[in-house]
């Protein structure tokens, strides 16, 4: 799955006016797809951006109970291990 397909799959949870996932790495996408299967069960779940900024992963989503720091660390690990 590509990032565009991921964003289409989770379009109902993508905040209006935002682009969503902008990391086109298959391992990252597969990881996030698995996590999102859990997150979409959380009332009020939404996401706006998942990207690399200054070489570091950034994940923006709601509610604040989503462990974004863990997601960012795992994305960075996946990208580092894949190179």
PyMOL Python script that loads the backbone (N, CA, C, O; Angstrom):
from pymol import cmd

cmd.read_pdbstr("""\
ATOM      1  N   UNK A   1       0.854  -1.183   0.000  1.00  0.00           N
ATOM      2  CA  UNK A   1       0.000   0.000   0.000  1.00  0.00           C
ATOM      3  C   UNK A   1       0.895   1.239   0.000  1.00  0.00           C
ATOM      4  O   UNK A   1       1.911   1.278   0.694  1.00  0.00           O
ATOM      5  N   UNK A   2       0.522   2.220  -0.759  1.00  0.00           N
ATOM      6  CA  UNK A   2       1.225   3.507  -0.796  1.00  0.00           C
ATOM      7  C   UNK A   2       0.558   4.483   0.174  1.00  0.00           C
ATOM      8  O   UNK A   2      -0.546   4.235   0.659  1.00  0.00           O
ATOM      9  N   UNK A   3       1.235   5.582   0.447  1.00  0.00           N
ATOM     10  CA  UNK A   3       0.690   6.586   1.364  1.00  0.00           C
ATOM     11  C   UNK A   3      -0.662   7.116   0.875  1.00  0.00           C
ATOM     12  O   UNK A   3      -1.557   7.357   1.684  1.00  0.00           O
ATOM     13  N   UNK A   4      -0.816   7.298  -0.432  1.00  0.00           N
ATOM     14  CA  UNK A   4      -2.092   7.796  -0.961  1.00  0.00           C
ATOM     15  C   UNK A   4      -3.222   6.799  -0.696  1.00  0.00           C
ATOM     16  O   UNK A   4      -4.347   7.189  -0.383  1.00  0.00           O
ATOM     17  N   UNK A   5      -2.906   5.506  -0.827  1.00  0.00           N
ATOM     18  CA  UNK A   5      -3.915   4.479  -0.560  1.00  0.00           C
ATOM     19  C   UNK A   5      -4.265   4.437   0.925  1.00  0.00           C
ATOM     20  O   UNK A   5      -5.428   4.261   1.286  1.00  0.00           O
ATOM     21  N   UNK A   6      -3.260   4.599   1.784  1.00  0.00           N
ATOM     22  CA  UNK A   6      -3.484   4.648   3.226  1.00  0.00           C
ATOM     23  C   UNK A   6      -4.436   5.789   3.562  1.00  0.00           C
ATOM     24  O   UNK A   6      -5.393   5.609   4.315  1.00  0.00           O
ATOM     25  N   UNK A   7      -4.166   6.967   2.996  1.00  0.00           N
ATOM     26  CA  UNK A   7      -5.017   8.129   3.271  1.00  0.00           C
ATOM     27  C   UNK A   7      -6.440   7.930   2.759  1.00  0.00           C
ATOM     28  O   UNK A   7      -7.391   8.413   3.374  1.00  0.00           O
ATOM     29  N   UNK A   8      -6.594   7.229   1.647  1.00  0.00           N
ATOM     30  CA  UNK A   8      -7.940   6.924   1.149  1.00  0.00           C
ATOM     31  C   UNK A   8      -8.647   5.957   2.082  1.00  0.00           C
ATOM     32  O   UNK A   8      -9.833   6.117   2.372  1.00  0.00           O
ATOM     33  N   UNK A   9      -7.912   4.947   2.552  1.00  0.00           N
ATOM     34  CA  UNK A   9      -8.492   3.944   3.448  1.00  0.00           C
ATOM     35  C   UNK A   9      -9.009   4.583   4.738  1.00  0.00           C
ATOM     36  O   UNK A   9     -10.058   4.197   5.253  1.00  0.00           O
ATOM     37  N   UNK A  10      -8.262   5.567   5.255  1.00  0.00           N
ATOM     38  CA  UNK A  10      -8.623   6.201   6.525  1.00  0.00           C
ATOM     39  C   UNK A  10      -9.170   7.620   6.336  1.00  0.00           C
ATOM     40  O   UNK A  10      -9.092   8.453   7.239  1.00  0.00           O
ATOM     41  N   UNK A  11      -9.720   7.876   5.157  1.00  0.00           N
ATOM     42  CA  UNK A  11     -10.243   9.210   4.836  1.00  0.00           C
ATOM     43  C   UNK A  11     -11.279   9.692   5.846  1.00  0.00           C
ATOM     44  O   UNK A  11     -11.332  10.882   6.158  1.00  0.00           O
ATOM     45  N   UNK A  12     -12.096   8.787   6.355  1.00  0.00           N
ATOM     46  CA  UNK A  12     -13.134   9.167   7.325  1.00  0.00           C
ATOM     47  C   UNK A  12     -12.537   9.721   8.615  1.00  0.00           C
ATOM     48  O   UNK A  12     -13.232  10.392   9.379  1.00  0.00           O
ATOM     49  N   UNK A  13     -11.258   9.449   8.864  1.00  0.00           N
ATOM     50  CA  UNK A  13     -10.597   9.880  10.099  1.00  0.00           C
ATOM     51  C   UNK A  13      -9.594  11.005   9.861  1.00  0.00           C
ATOM     52  O   UNK A  13      -9.004  11.524  10.809  1.00  0.00           O
ATOM     53  N   UNK A  14      -9.401  11.382   8.603  1.00  0.00           N
ATOM     54  CA  UNK A  14      -8.465  12.441   8.254  1.00  0.00           C
ATOM     55  C   UNK A  14      -9.140  13.794   8.455  1.00  0.00           C
ATOM     56  O   UNK A  14     -10.204  14.060   7.896  1.00  0.00           O
ATOM     57  N   UNK A  15      -8.504  14.647   9.265  1.00  0.00           N
ATOM     58  CA  UNK A  15      -9.077  15.962   9.540  1.00  0.00           C
ATOM     59  C   UNK A  15      -9.137  16.790   8.265  1.00  0.00           C
ATOM     60  O   UNK A  15      -8.210  16.775   7.455  1.00  0.00           O
ATOM     61  N   UNK A  16     -10.217  17.498   8.100  1.00  0.00           N
ATOM     62  CA  UNK A  16     -10.447  18.313   6.905  1.00  0.00           C
ATOM     63  C   UNK A  16      -9.328  19.334   6.719  1.00  0.00           C
ATOM     64  O   UNK A  16      -8.904  19.998   7.665  1.00  0.00           O
ATOM     65  N   UNK A  17      -8.867  19.440   5.488  1.00  0.00           N
ATOM     66  CA  UNK A  17      -7.838  20.416   5.160  1.00  0.00           C
ATOM     67  C   UNK A  17      -6.413  19.933   5.387  1.00  0.00           C
ATOM     68  O   UNK A  17      -5.468  20.700   5.201  1.00  0.00           O
ATOM     69  N   UNK A  18      -6.241  18.684   5.783  1.00  0.00           N
ATOM     70  CA  UNK A  18      -4.906  18.144   6.047  1.00  0.00           C
ATOM     71  C   UNK A  18      -4.588  17.022   5.071  1.00  0.00           C
ATOM     72  O   UNK A  18      -5.489  16.410   4.497  1.00  0.00           O
ATOM     73  N   UNK A  19      -3.304  16.758   4.889  1.00  0.00           N
ATOM     74  CA  UNK A  19      -2.883  15.783   3.880  1.00  0.00           C
ATOM     75  C   UNK A  19      -2.653  14.380   4.416  1.00  0.00           C
ATOM     76  O   UNK A  19      -2.542  13.446   3.623  1.00  0.00           O
ATOM     77  N   UNK A  20      -2.578  14.194   5.719  1.00  0.00           N
ATOM     78  CA  UNK A  20      -2.448  12.856   6.278  1.00  0.00           C
ATOM     79  C   UNK A  20      -1.035  12.314   6.237  1.00  0.00           C
ATOM     80  O   UNK A  20      -0.079  13.022   6.554  1.00  0.00           O
ATOM     81  N   UNK A  21      -0.905  11.062   5.846  1.00  0.00           N
ATOM     82  CA  UNK A  21       0.391  10.388   5.816  1.00  0.00           C
ATOM     83  C   UNK A  21       1.206  10.869   4.628  1.00  0.00           C
ATOM     84  O   UNK A  21       0.736  10.856   3.490  1.00  0.00           O
ATOM     85  N   UNK A  22       2.445  11.297   4.908  1.00  0.00           N
ATOM     86  CA  UNK A  22       3.330  11.787   3.849  1.00  0.00           C
ATOM     87  C   UNK A  22       4.653  11.027   3.842  1.00  0.00           C
ATOM     88  O   UNK A  22       5.656  11.534   3.338  1.00  0.00           O
ATOM     89  N   UNK A  23       4.663   9.817   4.395  1.00  0.00           N
ATOM     90  CA  UNK A  23       5.852   8.968   4.382  1.00  0.00           C
ATOM     91  C   UNK A  23       5.516   7.762   3.525  1.00  0.00           C
ATOM     92  O   UNK A  23       4.701   6.923   3.909  1.00  0.00           O
ATOM     93  N   UNK A  24       6.146   7.679   2.364  1.00  0.00           N
ATOM     94  CA  UNK A  24       5.809   6.610   1.425  1.00  0.00           C
ATOM     95  C   UNK A  24       6.812   5.461   1.554  1.00  0.00           C
ATOM     96  O   UNK A  24       7.589   5.184   0.640  1.00  0.00           O
ATOM     97  N   UNK A  25       6.773   4.804   2.712  1.00  0.00           N
ATOM     98  CA  UNK A  25       7.637   3.665   2.997  1.00  0.00           C
ATOM     99  C   UNK A  25       6.743   2.486   3.372  1.00  0.00           C
ATOM    100  O   UNK A  25       5.947   2.584   4.306  1.00  0.00           O
ATOM    101  N   UNK A  26       6.868   1.386   2.659  1.00  0.00           N
ATOM    102  CA  UNK A  26       5.963   0.250   2.852  1.00  0.00           C
ATOM    103  C   UNK A  26       5.956  -0.284   4.281  1.00  0.00           C
ATOM    104  O   UNK A  26       4.893  -0.609   4.811  1.00  0.00           O
ATOM    105  N   UNK A  27       7.112  -0.379   4.905  1.00  0.00           N
ATOM    106  CA  UNK A  27       7.179  -0.891   6.272  1.00  0.00           C
ATOM    107  C   UNK A  27       6.482   0.056   7.255  1.00  0.00           C
ATOM    108  O   UNK A  27       5.781  -0.392   8.163  1.00  0.00           O
ATOM    109  N   UNK A  28       6.674   1.345   7.073  1.00  0.00           N
ATOM    110  CA  UNK A  28       6.008   2.339   7.925  1.00  0.00           C
ATOM    111  C   UNK A  28       4.498   2.271   7.718  1.00  0.00           C
ATOM    112  O   UNK A  28       3.735   2.298   8.683  1.00  0.00           O
ATOM    113  N   UNK A  29       4.073   2.184   6.484  1.00  0.00           N
ATOM    114  CA  UNK A  29       2.646   2.131   6.174  1.00  0.00           C
ATOM    115  C   UNK A  29       2.015   0.881   6.777  1.00  0.00           C
ATOM    116  O   UNK A  29       0.926   0.954   7.348  1.00  0.00           O
ATOM    117  N   UNK A  30       2.684  -0.262   6.659  1.00  0.00           N
ATOM    118  CA  UNK A  30       2.148  -1.493   7.249  1.00  0.00           C
ATOM    119  C   UNK A  30       2.051  -1.389   8.769  1.00  0.00           C
ATOM    120  O   UNK A  30       1.071  -1.841   9.361  1.00  0.00           O
ATOM    121  N   UNK A  31       3.059  -0.796   9.397  1.00  0.00           N
ATOM    122  CA  UNK A  31       3.032  -0.588  10.845  1.00  0.00           C
ATOM    123  C   UNK A  31       1.847   0.299  11.236  1.00  0.00           C
ATOM    124  O   UNK A  31       1.077  -0.039  12.135  1.00  0.00           O
ATOM    125  N   UNK A  32       1.712   1.434  10.551  1.00  0.00           N
ATOM    126  CA  UNK A  32       0.624   2.367  10.884  1.00  0.00           C
ATOM    127  C   UNK A  32      -0.747   1.770  10.587  1.00  0.00           C
ATOM    128  O   UNK A  32      -1.704   2.028  11.316  1.00  0.00           O
ATOM    129  N   UNK A  33      -0.851   0.981   9.531  1.00  0.00           N
ATOM    130  CA  UNK A  33      -2.118   0.342   9.205  1.00  0.00           C
ATOM    131  C   UNK A  33      -2.571  -0.552  10.364  1.00  0.00           C
ATOM    132  O   UNK A  33      -3.745  -0.549  10.732  1.00  0.00           O
ATOM    133  N   UNK A  34      -1.653  -1.300  10.924  1.00  0.00           N
ATOM    134  CA  UNK A  34      -1.973  -2.141  12.076  1.00  0.00           C
ATOM    135  C   UNK A  34      -2.387  -1.321  13.285  1.00  0.00           C
ATOM    136  O   UNK A  34      -3.351  -1.667  13.969  1.00  0.00           O
ATOM    137  N   UNK A  35      -1.678  -0.252  13.552  1.00  0.00           N
ATOM    138  CA  UNK A  35      -2.010   0.615  14.692  1.00  0.00           C
ATOM    139  C   UNK A  35      -3.351   1.311  14.484  1.00  0.00           C
ATOM    140  O   UNK A  35      -4.141   1.439  15.420  1.00  0.00           O
ATOM    141  N   UNK A  36      -3.608   1.760  13.258  1.00  0.00           N
ATOM    142  CA  UNK A  36      -4.858   2.460  12.980  1.00  0.00           C
ATOM    143  C   UNK A  36      -6.061   1.541  13.153  1.00  0.00           C
ATOM    144  O   UNK A  36      -7.152   2.014  13.470  1.00  0.00           O
ATOM    145  N   UNK A  37      -5.885   0.252  12.954  1.00  0.00           N
ATOM    146  CA  UNK A  37      -6.985  -0.689  13.175  1.00  0.00           C
ATOM    147  C   UNK A  37      -7.425  -0.643  14.640  1.00  0.00           C
ATOM    148  O   UNK A  37      -8.598  -0.862  14.940  1.00  0.00           O
ATOM    149  N   UNK A  38      -6.500  -0.362  15.544  1.00  0.00           N
ATOM    150  CA  UNK A  38      -6.819  -0.192  16.960  1.00  0.00           C
ATOM    151  C   UNK A  38      -7.394   1.212  17.216  1.00  0.00           C
ATOM    152  O   UNK A  38      -8.393   1.364  17.919  1.00  0.00           O
ATOM    153  N   UNK A  39      -6.753   2.218  16.643  1.00  0.00           N
ATOM    154  CA  UNK A  39      -7.126   3.605  16.917  1.00  0.00           C
ATOM    155  C   UNK A  39      -8.531   3.960  16.451  1.00  0.00           C
ATOM    156  O   UNK A  39      -9.217   4.741  17.110  1.00  0.00           O
ATOM    157  N   UNK A  40      -8.972   3.400  15.326  1.00  0.00           N
ATOM    158  CA  UNK A  40     -10.294   3.773  14.812  1.00  0.00           C
ATOM    159  C   UNK A  40     -11.424   3.302  15.728  1.00  0.00           C
ATOM    160  O   UNK A  40     -12.570   3.723  15.567  1.00  0.00           O
ATOM    161  N   UNK A  41     -11.110   2.446  16.670  1.00  0.00           N
ATOM    162  CA  UNK A  41     -12.102   2.000  17.657  1.00  0.00           C
ATOM    163  C   UNK A  41     -12.260   3.008  18.799  1.00  0.00           C
ATOM    164  O   UNK A  41     -13.194   2.908  19.593  1.00  0.00           O
ATOM    165  N   UNK A  42     -11.351   3.969  18.877  1.00  0.00           N
ATOM    166  CA  UNK A  42     -11.372   4.981  19.934  1.00  0.00           C
ATOM    167  C   UNK A  42     -12.306   6.114  19.511  1.00  0.00           C
ATOM    168  O   UNK A  42     -12.100   6.713  18.455  1.00  0.00           O
ATOM    169  N   UNK A  43     -13.322   6.418  20.308  1.00  0.00           N
ATOM    170  CA  UNK A  43     -14.233   7.523  19.954  1.00  0.00           C
ATOM    171  C   UNK A  43     -13.472   8.835  19.762  1.00  0.00           C
ATOM    172  O   UNK A  43     -12.633   9.211  20.580  1.00  0.00           O
ATOM    173  N   UNK A  44     -13.782   9.511  18.677  1.00  0.00           N
ATOM    174  CA  UNK A  44     -13.167  10.809  18.388  1.00  0.00           C
ATOM    175  C   UNK A  44     -11.799  10.733  17.743  1.00  0.00           C
ATOM    176  O   UNK A  44     -11.138  11.760  17.592  1.00  0.00           O
ATOM    177  N   UNK A  45     -11.351   9.539  17.355  1.00  0.00           N
ATOM    178  CA  UNK A  45     -10.037   9.432  16.732  1.00  0.00           C
ATOM    179  C   UNK A  45     -10.008  10.170  15.402  1.00  0.00           C
ATOM    180  O   UNK A  45     -10.931  10.063  14.595  1.00  0.00           O
ATOM    181  N   UNK A  46      -8.939  10.917  15.190  1.00  0.00           N
ATOM    182  CA  UNK A  46      -8.676  11.565  13.906  1.00  0.00           C
ATOM    183  C   UNK A  46      -7.176  11.799  13.791  1.00  0.00           C
ATOM    184  O   UNK A  46      -6.452  11.797  14.786  1.00  0.00           O
ATOM    185  N   UNK A  47      -6.730  11.999  12.560  1.00  0.00           N
ATOM    186  CA  UNK A  47      -5.324  12.339  12.333  1.00  0.00           C
ATOM    187  C   UNK A  47      -5.253  13.432  11.288  1.00  0.00           C
ATOM    188  O   UNK A  47      -6.158  13.587  10.468  1.00  0.00           O
ATOM    189  N   UNK A  48      -4.168  14.189  11.328  1.00  0.00           N
ATOM    190  CA  UNK A  48      -4.020  15.284  10.370  1.00  0.00           C
ATOM    191  C   UNK A  48      -2.733  15.161   9.560  1.00  0.00           C
ATOM    192  O   UNK A  48      -2.743  15.366   8.346  1.00  0.00           O
ATOM    193  N   UNK A  49      -1.632  14.831  10.218  1.00  0.00           N
ATOM    194  CA  UNK A  49      -0.353  14.726   9.523  1.00  0.00           C
ATOM    195  C   UNK A  49       0.503  13.626  10.144  1.00  0.00           C
ATOM    196  O   UNK A  49       0.542  13.460  11.363  1.00  0.00           O
ATOM    197  N   UNK A  50       1.173  12.893   9.295  1.00  0.00           N
ATOM    198  CA  UNK A  50       2.213  11.952   9.705  1.00  0.00           C
ATOM    199  C   UNK A  50       3.332  12.185   8.707  1.00  0.00           C
ATOM    200  O   UNK A  50       3.200  11.864   7.526  1.00  0.00           O
ATOM    201  N   UNK A  51       4.436  12.745   9.187  1.00  0.00           N
ATOM    202  CA  UNK A  51       5.469  13.200   8.262  1.00  0.00           C
ATOM    203  C   UNK A  51       6.844  13.144   8.907  1.00  0.00           C
ATOM    204  O   UNK A  51       6.984  12.850  10.094  1.00  0.00           O
ATOM    205  N   UNK A  52       7.848  13.432   8.102  1.00  0.00           N
ATOM    206  CA  UNK A  52       9.203  13.635   8.593  1.00  0.00           C
ATOM    207  C   UNK A  52       9.469  15.134   8.591  1.00  0.00           C
ATOM    208  O   UNK A  52       9.207  15.827   7.608  1.00  0.00           O
ATOM    209  N   UNK A  53       9.993  15.615   9.705  1.00  0.00           N
ATOM    210  CA  UNK A  53      10.319  17.034   9.830  1.00  0.00           C
ATOM    211  C   UNK A  53      11.718  17.120  10.422  1.00  0.00           C
ATOM    212  O   UNK A  53      11.957  16.667  11.541  1.00  0.00           O
ATOM    213  N   UNK A  54      12.629  17.694   9.673  1.00  0.00           N
ATOM    214  CA  UNK A  54      14.032  17.778  10.086  1.00  0.00           C
ATOM    215  C   UNK A  54      14.590  16.397  10.413  1.00  0.00           C
ATOM    216  O   UNK A  54      15.365  16.240  11.357  1.00  0.00           O
ATOM    217  N   UNK A  55      14.190  15.398   9.627  1.00  0.00           N
ATOM    218  CA  UNK A  55      14.686  14.046   9.795  1.00  0.00           C
ATOM    219  C   UNK A  55      14.058  13.257  10.927  1.00  0.00           C
ATOM    220  O   UNK A  55      14.473  12.133  11.209  1.00  0.00           O
ATOM    221  N   UNK A  56      13.062  13.835  11.576  1.00  0.00           N
ATOM    222  CA  UNK A  56      12.390  13.155  12.682  1.00  0.00           C
ATOM    223  C   UNK A  56      10.915  12.972  12.356  1.00  0.00           C
ATOM    224  O   UNK A  56      10.295  13.838  11.738  1.00  0.00           O
ATOM    225  N   UNK A  57      10.359  11.844  12.774  1.00  0.00           N
ATOM    226  CA  UNK A  57       8.944  11.572  12.526  1.00  0.00           C
ATOM    227  C   UNK A  57       8.074  12.450  13.408  1.00  0.00           C
ATOM    228  O   UNK A  57       8.397  12.713  14.566  1.00  0.00           O
ATOM    229  N   UNK A  58       6.967  12.896  12.838  1.00  0.00           N
ATOM    230  CA  UNK A  58       5.975  13.680  13.571  1.00  0.00           C
ATOM    231  C   UNK A  58       4.604  13.105  13.250  1.00  0.00           C
ATOM    232  O   UNK A  58       4.250  12.907  12.088  1.00  0.00           O
ATOM    233  N   UNK A  59       3.836  12.839  14.308  1.00  0.00           N
ATOM    234  CA  UNK A  59       2.490  12.283  14.174  1.00  0.00           C
ATOM    235  C   UNK A  59       1.532  13.214  14.910  1.00  0.00           C
ATOM    236  O   UNK A  59       1.698  13.486  16.099  1.00  0.00           O
ATOM    237  N   UNK A  60       0.533  13.694  14.185  1.00  0.00           N
ATOM    238  CA  UNK A  60      -0.466  14.589  14.763  1.00  0.00           C
ATOM    239  C   UNK A  60      -1.826  13.910  14.677  1.00  0.00           C
ATOM    240  O   UNK A  60      -2.363  13.699  13.589  1.00  0.00           O
ATOM    241  N   UNK A  61      -2.376  13.572  15.842  1.00  0.00           N
ATOM    242  CA  UNK A  61      -3.679  12.930  15.877  1.00  0.00           C
ATOM    243  C   UNK A  61      -4.371  13.206  17.205  1.00  0.00           C
ATOM    244  O   UNK A  61      -3.768  13.708  18.153  1.00  0.00           O
ATOM    245  N   UNK A  62      -5.639  12.869  17.242  1.00  0.00           N
ATOM    246  CA  UNK A  62      -6.485  13.048  18.416  1.00  0.00           C
ATOM    247  C   UNK A  62      -7.139  11.716  18.744  1.00  0.00           C
ATOM    248  O   UNK A  62      -7.300  10.906  17.832  1.00  0.00           O
ATOM    249  N   UNK A  63      -7.515  11.441  19.942  1.00  0.00           N
ATOM    250  CA  UNK A  63      -7.355  12.232  21.157  1.00  0.00           C
ATOM    251  C   UNK A  63      -5.921  12.169  21.682  1.00  0.00           C
ATOM    252  O   UNK A  63      -5.088  11.433  21.153  1.00  0.00           O
ATOM    253  N   UNK A  64      -5.650  12.933  22.705  1.00  0.00           N
ATOM    254  CA  UNK A  64      -4.297  13.012  23.242  1.00  0.00           C
ATOM    255  C   UNK A  64      -3.839  11.705  23.889  1.00  0.00           C
ATOM    256  O   UNK A  64      -2.661  11.560  24.214  1.00  0.00           O
ATOM    257  N   UNK A  65      -4.740  10.770  24.075  1.00  0.00           N
ATOM    258  CA  UNK A  65      -4.355   9.478  24.655  1.00  0.00           C
ATOM    259  C   UNK A  65      -3.601   8.593  23.651  1.00  0.00           C
ATOM    260  O   UNK A  65      -3.014   7.583  24.043  1.00  0.00           O
ATOM    261  N   UNK A  66      -3.611   8.958  22.376  1.00  0.00           N
ATOM    262  CA  UNK A  66      -2.854   8.210  21.371  1.00  0.00           C
ATOM    263  C   UNK A  66      -1.364   8.409  21.665  1.00  0.00           C
ATOM    264  O   UNK A  66      -0.922   9.549  21.808  1.00  0.00           O
ATOM    265  N   UNK A  67      -0.587   7.339  21.760  1.00  0.00           N
ATOM    266  CA  UNK A  67       0.841   7.457  22.127  1.00  0.00           C
ATOM    267  C   UNK A  67       1.712   7.917  20.952  1.00  0.00           C
ATOM    268  O   UNK A  67       2.463   7.126  20.381  1.00  0.00           O
ATOM    269  N   UNK A  68       1.605   9.187  20.603  1.00  0.00           N
ATOM    270  CA  UNK A  68       2.318   9.700  19.430  1.00  0.00           C
ATOM    271  C   UNK A  68       3.832   9.564  19.571  1.00  0.00           C
ATOM    272  O   UNK A  68       4.518   9.316  18.579  1.00  0.00           O
ATOM    273  N   UNK A  69       4.367   9.721  20.782  1.00  0.00           N
ATOM    274  CA  UNK A  69       5.817   9.578  20.962  1.00  0.00           C
ATOM    275  C   UNK A  69       6.275   8.177  20.593  1.00  0.00           C
ATOM    276  O   UNK A  69       7.325   8.004  19.974  1.00  0.00           O
ATOM    277  N   UNK A  70       5.494   7.182  20.971  1.00  0.00           N
ATOM    278  CA  UNK A  70       5.829   5.798  20.627  1.00  0.00           C
ATOM    279  C   UNK A  70       5.746   5.577  19.117  1.00  0.00           C
ATOM    280  O   UNK A  70       6.600   4.911  18.532  1.00  0.00           O
ATOM    281  N   UNK A  71       4.719   6.134  18.499  1.00  0.00           N
ATOM    282  CA  UNK A  71       4.571   6.002  17.055  1.00  0.00           C
ATOM    283  C   UNK A  71       5.753   6.641  16.334  1.00  0.00           C
ATOM    284  O   UNK A  71       6.314   6.051  15.411  1.00  0.00           O
ATOM    285  N   UNK A  72       6.126   7.835  16.753  1.00  0.00           N
ATOM    286  CA  UNK A  72       7.242   8.543  16.132  1.00  0.00           C
ATOM    287  C   UNK A  72       8.549   7.762  16.279  1.00  0.00           C
ATOM    288  O   UNK A  72       9.320   7.645  15.327  1.00  0.00           O
ATOM    289  N   UNK A  73       8.789   7.231  17.477  1.00  0.00           N
ATOM    290  CA  UNK A  73      10.014   6.459  17.721  1.00  0.00           C
ATOM    291  C   UNK A  73      10.053   5.207  16.851  1.00  0.00           C
ATOM    292  O   UNK A  73      11.100   4.862  16.304  1.00  0.00           O
ATOM    293  N   UNK A  74       8.923   4.531  16.723  1.00  0.00           N
ATOM    294  CA  UNK A  74       8.884   3.306  15.921  1.00  0.00           C
ATOM    295  C   UNK A  74       9.050   3.619  14.435  1.00  0.00           C
ATOM    296  O   UNK A  74       9.731   2.876  13.727  1.00  0.00           O
ATOM    297  N   UNK A  75       8.449   4.691  13.953  1.00  0.00           N
ATOM    298  CA  UNK A  75       8.620   5.095  12.551  1.00  0.00           C
ATOM    299  C   UNK A  75      10.094   5.379  12.271  1.00  0.00           C
ATOM    300  O   UNK A  75      10.631   4.936  11.256  1.00  0.00           O
ATOM    301  N   UNK A  76      10.745   6.116  13.168  1.00  0.00           N
ATOM    302  CA  UNK A  76      12.160   6.426  12.992  1.00  0.00           C
ATOM    303  C   UNK A  76      13.001   5.152  13.004  1.00  0.00           C
ATOM    304  O   UNK A  76      13.946   5.030  12.224  1.00  0.00           O
ATOM    305  N   UNK A  77      12.672   4.213  13.870  1.00  0.00           N
ATOM    306  CA  UNK A  77      13.398   2.945  13.948  1.00  0.00           C
ATOM    307  C   UNK A  77      13.226   2.157  12.652  1.00  0.00           C
ATOM    308  O   UNK A  77      14.196   1.629  12.107  1.00  0.00           O
ATOM    309  N   UNK A  78      11.998   2.080  12.165  1.00  0.00           N
ATOM    310  CA  UNK A  78      11.738   1.381  10.908  1.00  0.00           C
ATOM    311  C   UNK A  78      12.540   1.981   9.768  1.00  0.00           C
ATOM    312  O   UNK A  78      13.157   1.256   8.988  1.00  0.00           O
ATOM    313  N   UNK A  79      12.533   3.293   9.671  1.00  0.00           N
ATOM    314  CA  UNK A  79      13.252   3.959   8.587  1.00  0.00           C
ATOM    315  C   UNK A  79      14.758   3.774   8.718  1.00  0.00           C
ATOM    316  O   UNK A  79      15.449   3.596   7.714  1.00  0.00           O
ATOM    317  N   UNK A  80      15.272   3.815   9.941  1.00  0.00           N
ATOM    318  CA  UNK A  80      16.707   3.628  10.172  1.00  0.00           C
ATOM    319  C   UNK A  80      17.121   2.201   9.842  1.00  0.00           C
ATOM    320  O   UNK A  80      18.144   1.983   9.194  1.00  0.00           O
ATOM    321  N   UNK A  81      16.328   1.228  10.286  1.00  0.00           N
ATOM    322  CA  UNK A  81      16.657  -0.185  10.067  1.00  0.00           C
ATOM    323  C   UNK A  81      16.541  -0.581   8.594  1.00  0.00           C
ATOM    324  O   UNK A  81      17.201  -1.518   8.143  1.00  0.00           O
ATOM    325  N   UNK A  82      15.713   0.125   7.861  1.00  0.00           N
ATOM    326  CA  UNK A  82      15.503  -0.198   6.461  1.00  0.00           C
ATOM    327  C   UNK A  82      16.580   0.318   5.525  1.00  0.00           C
ATOM    328  O   UNK A  82      16.587  -0.010   4.339  1.00  0.00           O
ATOM    329  N   UNK A  83      17.489   1.124   6.054  1.00  0.00           N
ATOM    330  CA  UNK A  83      18.511   1.722   5.182  1.00  0.00           C
ATOM    331  C   UNK A  83      19.810   0.997   5.263  1.00  0.00           C
ATOM    332  O   UNK A  83      20.771   1.374   4.591  1.00  0.00           O
TER     333      UNK A  83
END
""", "prot")
cmd.dss("prot")
cmd.show_as("cartoon", "prot")
cmd.util.cbc("prot")
cmd.orient("prot")
